[in-house]
Amino acid sequence: MSDAETPADPTTPVQPARADLIQIQRVSIRFRQQQVLRNVELTIRRGETVCVIGESGCGKTVLLKLIIGLLHPTSGKILFDGADVTRLGGKKLVQLRLRFGFLFQSAALFDSLTVYDNVAFGLREHQVCDEEKIRAIVSERLLEVGLPAGLERKKPAELSGGQRKRVGLARALALDPEVMLYDEPTTGLDPIMTDVINELILQTQKSSKKTGIVVTHEMKTVQKVADRVVMFYPLTRIGRDDSQILYDGPPEGLESSSDPRVRQFVRGEAGERLREMAQNRGGGV
């Protein structure tokens, strides 16, 4: 058949979704004289839930803020779905952030707004839909996180810590993001409510097949929700050429890690740290 006889294909080929959704390439960030991250290399695959663990001050929350462009690295690149986040600005950066949901450590609700208005805030701010549709979305999201009818009229100050976390999760989910970022989602909660939040994270990630990054100190959260665990270590406690990432693998491999620092963190063993503190004081343990 000649070219003239071959029918033209009017469709544009659909490119397959990238397996590597987030690529962090030799990223460093410094605040004045304090360097927090140094030459970090990390890839987050589409659809997986990654728990980021490590001691306070090792840069876990900074990493989340870099990914969504709230902070800019001193050097290196962050690619999201192939786009360089470090080079985006204005409307393009706003559009990128709409693909993320962020559950902040303190829930970060607007104290002056009701629960309903908190959850509806992003939908209204970005003019996603009309008020009738907003009402339906808010009701659906509050139901998903297990909050009772009538609570939407309350202010954040009238809620328990667990309820505020769930409202924060409902607000983060309202825009149906592709990626969920959770910053210490169970901090300050009792064991029962911690498990409730863990279950909600698990359900959200599995039912919606979202990509998730969970910053946490809670090992029960790690064991329950993680497909993969990445452990960071403070720069002040490693050599100049050492990697900040001590572990990158499945949660079941943490206890048997060849690195004693990983095992000590997972078990909550303070022996090594106490010896370091004693040496700094010039004494012994």
C-alpha positions in Angstrom: 0.0 0.0 0.0 1.4 3.4 -1.0 1.7 6.4 1.4 -1.3 7.9 -0.3 -3.4 4.9 0.4 -2.3 4.6 4.1 -4.9 6.2 6.3 -3.5 8.9 8.6 -3.7 8.2 12.3 -5.4 11.3 13.9 -4.5 10.2 17.4 -1.5 11.4 19.3 0.4 8.6 20.9 -0.1 8.5 24.7 3.1 8.5 26.5 3.3 5.9 29.3 3.4 7.3 32.9 6.8 7.7 34.3 7.6 5.0 36.8 10.0 7.4 38.7 7.7 10.2 39.8 10.0 12.2 42.0 13.8 12.4 41.4 16.1 14.1 43.9 19.4 14.6 42.2 22.5 15.6 44.4 20.4 18.0 46.4 22.0 20.2 49.1 20.5 22.9 51.2 22.1 25.3 53.6 20.6 27.9 56.0 23.4 30.5 56.5 26.2 28.5 58.0 24.2 25.3 58.7 24.0 22.7 56.1 21.0 20.4 56.5 21.1 18.2 53.4 24.2 17.3 51.3 24.2 15.7 47.9 21.1 13.7 48.5 20.1 11.2 45.8 16.6 9.7 46.1 13.9 8.5 43.7 10.2 8.0 44.6 8.3 5.7 42.3 4.8 6.3 41.3 2.2 4.6 43.5 4.5 3.7 46.4 4.4 4.8 50.0 7.8 5.8 51.4 8.4 6.5 55.1 11.2 8.8 55.8 12.7 8.3 59.3 15.6 9.7 61.3 16.6 11.8 64.2 15.3 15.3 64.7 17.3 17.8 62.7 18.4 15.5 59.9 16.3 17.3 57.2 13.1 15.2 56.8 10.6 18.0 56.8 13.0 20.2 54.8 12.9 17.4 52.2 9.1 17.6 51.9 9.3 21.4 51.5 11.9 21.1 48.8 9.8 18.6 46.8 6.8 21.1 46.5 9.0 24.1 46.0 8.4 25.8 49.4 12.2 25.8 49.7 14.8 25.9 47.0 18.0 23.8 47.2 21.4 25.4 47.4 22.5 23.0 44.7 21.1 20.0 42.8 17.7 19.3 41.1 14.3 18.0 42.0 12.3 16.6 39.2 8.6 15.9 39.5 7.1 13.9 36.6 10.0 15.1 34.5 9.7 18.8 35.3 12.4 20.6 37.2 10.7 22.0 40.3 13.7 24.1 41.1 13.1 26.1 37.9 9.4 26.6 38.2 7.7 29.8 39.4 4.4 31.6 39.3 1.4 29.8 37.8 3.4 26.7 36.9 4.5 26.2 40.5 1.0 26.7 41.7 -0.3 24.2 39.3 2.3 21.7 40.4 1.4 22.1 44.1 -2.2 21.3 43.2 -1.0 17.8 42.5 0.1 17.5 46.1 -1.8 17.1 49.3 0.1 18.1 52.5 -0.9 17.0 56.0 1.1 19.3 58.3 2.5 18.2 61.7 0.1 20.4 63.6 -2.7 20.0 61.0 -2.3 23.8 60.4 -6.0 24.5 60.3 -7.3 28.1 60.0 -8.5 28.9 63.6 -11.1 31.5 62.4 -12.8 29.1 59.9 -15.2 26.2 60.6 -14.3 22.7 59.8 -16.4 22.9 56.6 -14.7 26.1 55.5 -11.2 24.6 56.2 -11.9 21.6 54.0 -13.5 23.7 51.3 -10.7 26.3 51.4 -8.5 24.9 48.5 -11.5 24.2 46.3 -12.7 27.8 46.7 -9.2 29.3 46.4 -8.5 27.7 43.1 -12.1 27.9 41.9 -12.3 24.2 41.2 -16.1 23.9 41.2 -19.3 25.6 42.3 -20.6 25.6 45.9 -23.0 22.7 45.3 -20.1 20.5 44.2 -17.9 21.8 47.0 -20.6 20.8 49.5 -20.6 17.3 48.2 -16.8 17.0 48.2 -16.5 18.3 51.8 -19.2 15.9 53.0 -17.5 13.0 51.2 -14.0 13.8 52.5 -15.2 14.2 56.1 -17.0 10.9 55.9 -13.9 9.2 54.5 -11.9 10.3 57.6 -14.6 9.1 59.9 -15.8 12.4 61.3 -19.4 12.6 62.5 -22.2 14.7 61.0 -22.5 18.1 62.6 -18.8 18.5 63.3 -18.4 20.6 60.2 -19.9 23.6 62.0 -17.3 23.6 64.7 -14.1 25.6 64.9 -10.7 23.9 65.3 -10.4 25.0 69.0 -13.5 22.8 69.7 -11.8 19.7 68.3 -9.6 17.0 69.9 -6.1 16.5 68.5 -7.1 13.4 66.6 -10.1 15.3 65.1 -7.9 18.1 63.9 -5.5 15.7 62.2 -8.5 14.1 60.4 -9.8 17.4 59.3 -6.3 18.3 58.0 -6.3 15.0 56.1 -9.8 15.7 54.7 -8.6 19.2 53.5 -5.5 17.7 51.9 -7.6 15.1 50.1 -10.3 17.6 48.9 -8.4 18.5 45.7 -7.8 14.8 44.9 -4.0 15.1 44.8 -1.7 12.6 43.1 0.8 12.7 45.9 0.2 12.9 49.6 2.9 14.3 51.9 2.5 13.5 55.6 4.7 15.4 58.2 4.6 13.6 61.5 0.9 12.7 61.1 0.6 11.0 64.5 2.7 13.3 66.7 0.9 14.1 70.0 -1.8 11.4 69.6 -2.6 8.6 72.0 -2.0 5.0 70.8 -5.6 4.3 69.7 -5.8 7.6 67.7 -2.4 6.9 66.2 -3.6 3.6 64.9 -6.8 5.4 63.5 -4.6 7.9 61.6 -2.3 5.0 60.4 -5.4 3.2 59.1 -6.6 6.3 57.3 -3.2 6.8 55.6 -3.2 3.1 54.6 -6.7 3.3 53.2 -6.0 6.5 51.3 -2.8 5.2 49.7 -4.3 1.8 48.8 -7.8 2.8 47.6 -6.7 5.8 45.6 -3.3 4.3 44.5 -1.6 7.6 45.5 2.1 8.1 45.9 2.8 8.9 49.5 5.8 10.3 51.5 5.4 9.9 55.3 7.9 11.7 57.6 7.6 10.0 61.0 9.3 8.8 64.2 6.6 6.3 64.9 7.8 2.8 64.0 4.2 1.4 64.2 3.4 3.8 61.4 6.4 2.6 59.4 5.4 -1.1 59.8 1.8 -0.4 58.9 1.9 1.9 55.9 5.3 1.8 54.3 6.2 0.0 51.1 9.7 1.3 51.5 11.7 3.1 54.3 14.5 5.7 53.9 16.5 6.6 57.0 18.4 9.9 57.1 21.2 10.8 59.5 22.3 14.3 60.7 25.2 15.8 58.8 26.9 16.8 62.1 27.3 13.1 63.0 28.8 11.7 59.8 32.0 12.1 57.8 32.4 14.6 55.0 32.1 11.9 52.3 29.5 9.8 54.0 25.9 9.5 52.6 23.1 10.9 54.8 20.9 8.0 53.8 21.8 5.0 56.0 19.0 2.8 54.9 16.8 2.5 51.8 14.7 -0.7 51.6 11.6 -2.6 52.9 10.4 -2.1 56.5 11.0 -5.7 57.3 14.8 -5.2 56.7 15.3 -2.5 59.3 15.9 -4.8 62.3 18.5 -6.8 60.4 20.3 -3.9 58.8 24.0 -4.2 58.8 24.3 -0.6 60.1 24.1 -0.5 63.9 22.8 3.1 63.8 19.7 1.9 61.9 19.0 -0.9 64.4 19.6 1.4 67.4 17.1 4.0 66.0 14.4 1.4 65.3 14.8 -0.1 68.7 15.0 3.2 70.5 18.4 2.4 72.0 20.2 5.4 73.4 23.5 3.7 74.4 25.6 5.1 71.6 24.2 8.6 71.9 24.8 8.6 75.7 28.4 7.6 75.1 28.8 10.5 72.6 27.3 13.0 75.1 29.6 11.8 77.8 32.6 12.2 75.6 31.6 15.7 74.7 31.4 16.4 78.5 34.8 14.8 78.9 33.4 12.0 81.1 32.4 8.4 80.7 29.3 6.2 80.9 
